[in-house]
Amino acid sequence: MKIREIKKLYPLLLVWVFPFLITACGVYSFTGASIPPEARTISIAQFPNDASLVQPTLSQRFTEALQDKFLQRTSLRLVDAGGDLHFEGSITDYRTQPTAIAGDDRAELNRLTISIRVRFYNEYDPDSEFERTFSRYFDYASNLSLSQIEDEAIDAINELIVEDIFNQAVVNW
């Protein structure tokens, strides 16, 4: 082959080799997760609902949402306990309150707020471990009752909190 023909192959070679080069160290993935290459498992304990107002399905729904996020976005295997990465914590707040008051002292908007205390342990990178509270809210019109919007609100809040936890734990931007 002539040098000119070889040079024409450089772009093609880059397309094939580049993905292997950036993932070869095992730390980067295309999902944005930065997980130690030796980590293989994750354990996520049930998050009990310790809030003063208890929503009966919130604990299960949140725990499953967090598990699903890691199973979908990483290659980690879920184990019951003792994972290389481990999450535990509790739901600390579940409340609704008015946020926008009209001129006649009537609420125009209400807000559902959920707060979750999380402890994260990383067997291979202790510097990334944390303990903190994640909190998100969902605003809804005051002409709707909590029971009318509760499922939608819980799903939306769970999605945001789970994304925050995932980013804090394994996305090092």
Secondary structure, 3 states (H helix, E strand, C coil): CCHHHHHHHHHHHHHHHHHHHHHCCCCECCCCCECCCCCCEEEECCCCECCCCCCCCHHHHHHHHHHHHHHHHCCCEECCCCCCEEEEEEEEEEEEEEEEECCCCCEEEEEEEEEEEEEEEECCCHHHCEEEEEEEEEEEECCCCHHHHHHHHHHHHHHHHHHHHHHHHHCCC
